[in-house]
Amino acid sequence: MKTTAHKSMLALAVSLAIAGPALAAGDENEVLIIQSSAAGVAEGNSATVAQTGTLNVALIGQQGELNTSIISQNGEWHEASAESVGQGNQISIEQQDDWHIAQVAVEGDNNQANSAQAGLFNQADVGITGNNNQVELRQTGEENEATAQLAG
């Protein structure tokens, strides 16, 4: 699992803050989806991103098969990263209101990770290594930080 993705997305947010006045009017949302599966697999991966608001960034990376990642961002300045390696993993990230950062990284099979954030400037970092694990992380309010790491 990579913890550097969290730092690079934070650096992107700082860069956007500095360059904010130079940006053209509009939503300025960004999505990057990278998927790969072995040749001849029965089914691939599913990735969905929904964004409303301004300056939202979403990254989904999936390797394997039958992985599902969903990112929903509604508001301003959200950053979300969902990375899945394995088979049958499910990741869901929901961000409401303003300026949240969420990183979910899963390596293994049949894992489920859900992160929900509402309020202002909440930060979540979820990591799963192994099989058949589940994490449910919910943050409401302001300036909360949470880390959940499962191995097994």
GUBANU-35147 format. One line per 5 residues: number of its first residue (from 1); their letters; for each residue x, y, z of C-alpha. Coordinates in Angstrom, 3 decimals, padded with zeros to 6 digits, always signed. Layout:
N
NUM> A> X:Y:Z | ...
// end
This chain:
152
1> MKTTA> +000.000:+000.000:+000.000 | +001.186:+003.502:-000.762 | +000.964:+006.303:+001.750 | +002.606:+008.714:-000.680 | -000.642:+009.090:-002.639
6> HKSML> -002.140:+010.912:+000.344 | +000.773:+013.348:+000.423 | +000.725:+013.951:-003.334 | -003.016:+014.675:-003.290 | -002.470:+017.084:-000.404
11> ALAVS> +000.259:+018.793:-002.432 | -002.206:+019.074:-005.317 | -004.718:+020.752:-003.005 | -002.118:+023.268:-001.832 | -001.171:+023.976:-005.448
16> LAIAG> -004.800:+024.524:-006.353 | -005.181:+026.891:-003.395 | -002.287:+029.002:-004.593 | -003.403:+028.908:-008.230 | -007.100:+029.250:-007.381
21> PALAA> -007.502:+032.860:-008.528 | -005.905:+031.974:-011.871 | -008.403:+029.200:-012.641 | -011.231:+029.850:-015.039 | -014.779:+029.909:-013.703
26> GDENE> -016.428:+026.515:-013.617 | -016.421:+023.312:-011.671 | -012.731:+022.444:-012.196 | -013.282:+018.847:-011.073 | -010.840:+016.075:-012.020
31> VLIIQ> -011.175:+012.285:-012.303 | -008.535:+009.670:-013.106 | -009.434:+005.975:-013.381 | -006.778:+003.319:-014.032 | -007.851:-000.323:-014.314
36> SSAAG> -006.132:-003.542:-015.305 | -006.996:-007.224:-015.188 | -005.303:-010.358:-016.438 | -006.025:-011.555:-019.957 | -008.921:-013.977:-020.158
41> VAEGN> -010.653:-013.057:-016.894 | -014.386:-013.672:-016.798 | -015.271:-010.189:-015.545 | -013.384:-006.940:-015.114 | -013.615:-004.121:-012.597
46> SATVA> -016.214:-001.389:-012.057 | -015.412:+002.255:-011.244 | -017.909:+005.106:-010.734 | -017.276:+008.746:-009.823 | -019.970:+011.390:-009.276
51> QTGTL> -018.920:+014.979:-008.613 | -020.919:+018.153:-007.975 | -019.413:+021.380:-006.739 | -015.974:+022.816:-007.366 | -012.331:+021.710:-007.226
56> NVALI> -012.938:+018.026:-006.473 | -010.281:+015.423:-007.299 | -010.897:+011.660:-007.520 | -008.487:+008.823:-008.312 | -009.452:+005.168:-008.707
61> GQQGE> -006.842:+002.486:-009.352 | -007.859:-001.169:-009.684 | -005.882:-004.315:-010.493 | -007.479:-007.741:-010.586 | -011.081:-008.666:-011.248
66> LNTSI> -014.536:-008.053:-009.848 | -013.386:-005.015:-007.857 | -015.858:-002.148:-007.423 | -014.984:+001.416:-006.438 | -017.462:+004.276:-006.034
71> ISQNG> -016.548:+007.865:-005.190 | -019.223:+010.508:-004.585 | -018.163:+014.121:-003.997 | -020.672:+016.895:-003.316 | -019.260:+020.273:-002.307
76> EWHEA> -015.922:+022.033:-002.536 | -012.279:+020.913:-002.446 | -012.637:+017.173:-001.888 | -009.805:+014.717:-002.534 | -010.426:+010.972:-002.742
81> SAESV> -008.200:+008.048:-003.661 | -009.417:+004.432:-003.934 | -006.804:+001.779:-004.727 | -007.679:-001.913:-004.982 | -005.456:-004.882:-005.801
86> GQGNQ> -007.010:-008.332:-005.773 | -010.404:-009.840:-006.434 | -013.927:-008.997:-005.250 | -013.013:-005.884:-003.252 | -015.553:-003.085:-002.708
91> ISIEQ> -014.600:+000.512:-001.901 | -017.008:+003.386:-001.305 | -016.018:+006.991:-000.512 | -018.669:+009.665:+000.092 | -017.725:+013.294:+000.728
96> QDDWH> -020.231:+016.074:+001.563 | -019.824:+019.788:+002.340 | -016.262:+021.179:+002.149 | -012.617:+020.160:+001.978 | -012.230:+016.495:+002.899
101> IAQVA> -009.357:+014.119:+002.181 | -009.876:+010.343:+002.003 | -007.476:+007.610:+000.979 | -008.518:+003.959:+000.865 | -006.054:+001.237:-000.172
106> VEGDN> -007.038:-002.448:-000.273 | -004.810:-005.395:-001.108 | -006.317:-008.877:-001.000 | -009.633:-010.513:-001.838 | -013.262:-009.952:-000.800
111> NQANS> -012.661:-006.876:+001.348 | -015.057:-003.998:+001.928 | -014.106:-000.428:+002.889 | -016.568:+002.453:+003.323 | -015.608:+006.029:+004.180
116> AQAGL> -018.138:+008.853:+004.653 | -017.250:+012.448:+005.472 | -019.472:+015.469:+006.195 | -018.630:+018.858:+007.643 | -015.319:+020.632:+007.118
121> FNQAD> -011.754:+019.372:+006.600 | -011.958:+015.767:+007.761 | -009.125:+013.392:+006.898 | -009.395:+009.601:+006.578 | -006.789:+006.957:+005.788
126> VGITG> -007.945:+003.341:+005.446 | -005.653:+000.433:+004.658 | -006.574:-003.235:+004.350 | -004.159:-006.076:+003.655 | -005.557:-009.606:+003.597
131> NNNQV> -008.863:-011.266:+002.817 | -012.477:-010.942:+004.013 | -012.037:-007.741:+006.025 | -014.459:-004.846:+006.507 | -013.956:-001.197:+007.569
136> ELRQT> -016.709:+001.383:+008.115 | -015.331:+004.873:+008.806 | -017.695:+007.855:+009.278 | -016.698:+011.418:+010.093 | -018.982:+014.383:+010.799
141> GEENE> -018.088:+017.803:+012.118 | -014.851:+019.693:+011.634 | -011.159:+018.826:+011.479 | -011.378:+015.129:+012.385 | -008.544:+012.726:+011.525
146> ATAQL> -008.938:+008.947:+011.429 | -006.738:+006.031:+010.431 | -007.877:+002.411:+010.154 | -005.343:-000.297:+009.243 | -006.340:-003.974:+009.031
151> AG> -003.996:-006.856:+008.253 | -005.135:-010.430:+008.204
// end
